[in-house]
Amino acid sequence: MITSQEYRMICQLIKELESKVDSRFERLGNKVMGMLQGFTVLNPERETMTSREICEQYGISDRKLCDMRKKGEIPFTKHGNAKNSKVTYRVADVVEVFASRDEF
């Protein structure tokens, strides 16, 4: 037989576990959606993404994405020679890069 204090503690542990599992499923779901978009299942017209779209979809900072470009971790296309020229990424490349990361 367990005491009421032990029961409350078990309930709290169960809630914490549920929260962690929910969070992981949400990240997995986002990753799967990104993969589907990358294979043009959800939007067949879409071929490229902007830096802002990648940061929002994958929950990374613009600085992190910039570092990934500098390290050659993600292919990109720069449109122009100016410092602030537009940068785009092929959706298929983005999906491949983020699918290979173990962050969920």
N, C-alpha and C positions, 0 to 999 in steps of 0.2 A: 504494500500500500504506500502511495506517495503523499507527501504533505501538500498543502495548498501552495506553499512557497515553491516547492519543486514543480508543481503543475504550472504555475505562472511562468517559471523559468523555461520550462519546456515549450510553452505556448510562445514565448518571446523568441526562442531559438527557431521555432517553426516559421514565425513571421519573417525573421531575418533571412532564413533560407529561401522562402518564397520570393522575397524581394530580389535576392541575388539571382535566382533562377529566371524570374521575369525579366530582369535587366539583360541577362545573357540571351534569352530568347528574342528580345527586342533587337539587340545588336545583330543576332543571327538573321532575323527577318529583314533588317535593313541591308545586310550584306547580300542576301539572296535577291532582294529587289534590285540592288545595284547590279548584280550579275545578270539578271533578266534584262535590265535596261541596256547593259553592255552588249548583249546578244540581240539587241533590237527587238525583243519580244514585246516590251511595253510601249516603245515609241520607235517604230521602224524608220521614221524620217530623221531621227537624231544621229549624227555622226561624231560631233565634237561636244566638249564641255568647256566651260570657263573655269578659271581658278576659284571664283566665288562659289560656283555650283559644286565643285569637288569638296571644298571646305565645308559647305553646309551638309552635303550628303554623307560625308565620311567623318564629320566631327573633328576636323583637324584645323589648326590655325594656318593663316596665310604664310606665316614665317616657316612653319613645318613644311608646307608644300614647296616653298622657295628653296629650302634646304634639300628637299628630295630632288628638285630639278638640278641644283648645283652638283649633287653627288651622282647624278645620272641614274637615279632610281626610278624615274618616271619620264617617259618620252613626251616631248611637247613641241609645239610649233610657235615660233615668235613671228608676229606679223609686223615687220619693220625693224629699223635699227635703233630707234630712240629708246632711251632708258625705260620709258613707261609704255612701250608698245604692247599691243594686245597679245596675250599668250593663250593658246587653246591646246586641248588634249583630245586625242581620239578616245571615244567612249570605251572601245574594246581594250585599249592599253590601260586605261584607268581601272577598269574592272579586273584585269589580270594582275595589276600591281597590288590592289587592295585585297583581292581574294587570296593572294599568297601570304598576306600578313596574318600572324596569329594574335589578333587583338580581341577575340571574343571568347 
